[in-house]
Amino acid sequence: MPASLKGGGQLTRDSIIATAITMIESDGVDTLTMRKLATACGAAPMSLYRHVATKEELLRAVVDTYLADVELPATDDLPWHEAIQQVILAVGAEFEAHTHLAEIMAIQPVDAAAVLDAMERIARALRSAGFDDNGVRSGLATLSAFATGYAHRRAAYRRAPETRAHRFSRLSAEPVRFATLLSISAGDTLNTPEDFRAGLALIVQALRQQVPRAPSPSRSTCTPTKAQPSRDKGNRPE
């Protein structure tokens, strides 16, 4: 007999995922366990495994749900570096809309269609710029780490807004040691959309400087030989 949810509904994969999302958005990813989820569903823990085999599978399903309606911007007619910026900005907007998404992606790889589509577009743009396989992999890894890491840090600051004030207090306690950090704190835009755009621009600028240059046409190393006087005695005047 199918397991039932609290309230009389049937336990399904979709209902499990929906309950998991509610718990994640309330208490964070780290606190989610299959046992707690089962309790929230009003079901025995083992009954969950009929629908999701592991917590990792559950989190992948949560990511799929978050990104189900994502539409990446059209980039086919853009220069490669602008295409990368547009894709990463779209990904950043999703992280902003779903604050726990980056937390999940930070602790395990995900293969949601939207994530793979974004990676494909970035890889294609890097390839069109002239990067080889290693260059494409490095560029893709750097951009992915930046987008995910930024979103994860921004989410952490939202959960603990006092962190910024605490950091400033520590810097102020040792003004000589942390003089440079203090000098830039007044106009601090860390963990803001503006900061995200600025950081992305720095990475893209660095990538543009690393674009492989086409080899220049090779020049012959041979020097033309001077004409030698004829030694044909028949042509020598008497």
N, C-alpha and C positions, 0 to 999 in steps of 0.2 A: 504494500500500500504506500503511495507517495507520501513523503513527509510534508507536514503542514507548517505554514508560517504563523506567527502570532496574528490573531485576528481571523484565522480560518482559511487564508489563502494557501495555495499549493507552493511548495518549495521548488523553485526552478533556477536555472543558471542565471537568468536575467534578474530575478529577485535577489539572489545572492550578491550579484555584482552591484545592484542598486544599494543594498544595505551596506556593502563594503565601502562604497563611495561616501555614503552618509557618515560612516564611522571615521573614514580618513579625513574628511573635511571638518569633522568635529574635534578629533583628537590627534590627527597626524598619522603618517604612514607607520612610524616606528612602533606605535602602540597596537597596531592591528595584528591579531593572531586568529588562527582558524577557530580556536576554542571560543574566544570572545565573539567572533562573528556568528558562530553557531548559536550562542546564547541570545544574541541580538535577533537572530532569525527564529528563535523559539524551536530549534531543532537540535538533534544530537550531532556532535562533531563529525562522526563518521558519515552522516547523511550528506554532508557538504561535498565529500570526496566523490560522490556519484556524479557530481556536476562539474567540479573543478579538482583536478588531481593534486595540485600543490598550491602553496601560497604564491609561488612565482607565476604560475599560470593565471591565478586570480588577478595579480597585479598587471599582467599583460592585458587581460580582459578589461581592466579598469582604464588603462591607457587607450585601448581601442575605443572605449565608450567616450572618453574625453575628446578624442580626435576624430570621431565618426563623421563630423560635418565640416571638417577643415577643407578649404579650397585654397590652394597655393596660387599666387599671382602668376599671370602669363609672363613668361620671361624669354620666349624664343627669339624675339626681335631686339632684345637688349644686349649691350656689350657684356662680356662675360663677368666683369667685376660688378656691374650693376645688377645682373641677374642674381649673383651670390648675395648681395646686400638685401635685395627684395625678399629672397627666400628666408634668410636668417631673421629679418624683421618680422615676417609672417609667423615664423616659429616662436620668436620672442613674444608676439602678441598672444599666442596660445598659452605659453607659460604664464603670462600675466593674467589671463582669464582663468586658468586652472592652477592655482598656486602650489598644489601638491604634485603636479605632473613631473616637475624637475626632480623632486625627492625620489620618486619611483625610478626615473631614468638614471639617477645617480647611483642607485644600489643594484641595478640589474639591467642588462641589455634588453631592448624592446624591439619588436619587429612589426609594429603597427604600420599599416599601409601608408598613412600620411607621413610617418617618419622615414620610411624607405623612399617615398616619392621625393621628399626634401633632399635626402642624401643623394639620390640619383641626379637631381637637377644640379646640385653643387658639384658633384663629380664630373658631370657633363660639361659644366662651365669651365672647370679647371682643365679638363682635357682639351677643350677648344682653345684655351689660352696657350697650349703647348706643353703643359706639364706631363712628365712621364708617369708611369704607374706609382713610383715612390712619391713623387711630388703630389699626385692626386690624393694618395692615402694620407700624407702628412697634412696637406691643406684641409682635407675633410675632417681629420681628427682634431685639428686645432680649432676649426670653426665650431664643431660639435661641442668640444669641451668648453669653449667660451660661452656659447648660448646656454648650455645646461648649467655650468658653474655659476654664471651670473644669476640665472633664475633661482637656483638653489640658495645662493647667498641673499638675494632680495627677499625670498620667502622667510629666511631665518631672521632678517631684520624686522620683518612684519610681525613675526611671532614674539620677538623680544625688542620692542622699540627703544627700551632703555639702554640697549647696547651702545648706540652712538654716543649718548651722554656719558656713559661709563668710560668709553674709549677716550673721549676728549678730556675727561678728568685725569686719566692716567697720563696722557701726553702733557697736560698742564703741570703735573707734579714734577716732571723732569724736562723743563723747557730747553735746556741746552742739548740734552741727548736727543730730543725729538724735535729739534728746531724746524726742520723742513716740513715735517708732517703738520706741525702746528701752523706754519705759515700758509698752508693750503687748505686748512680746515674751514676757514671762514666762508669760502666759496665752494664748499664740498657738495658735489652732486652725485656722490657715490650711491650706487644702487637706485638710480632713477632712469627713466627712459632715455633722457639726454645722455647720461653716462653710457648706457648700452650702445647707443648710436655712435658715440665718440670712440668707444673701444672697438666696435666693429669696423669703423673707418680706418683705424690704425692697422688692424689685421689685414684688411683688403689692400691698403696702401703697401704694406710689406709684401703681400703676395704679388702685387703688380711689379714690384722691384725685383722679384725673383723669377719672373717669366723668362724661360729659356730663350736666348737670342738665336735667331737663325744664323748659321755660319756664313761668313762673308765669302764671296767667290774666291777660290784659291788662285794665287798668282804663281806663275811659273818661276822657278828658282834659276832657270837657265838664262844666261846672258847671251845676247846675240853675238855671234863670232864675227870678227872683222874679216873683210874680204882679203884673201892672201894673194899676193902677186903671182901671176902664172909663171911656172918654171919650165914651161914648154920651150925648149931651145928653138923649135921651129918658128916661134913667134918673136924670138929675141933679135933685135937689130944687129947687124954686123958692124 
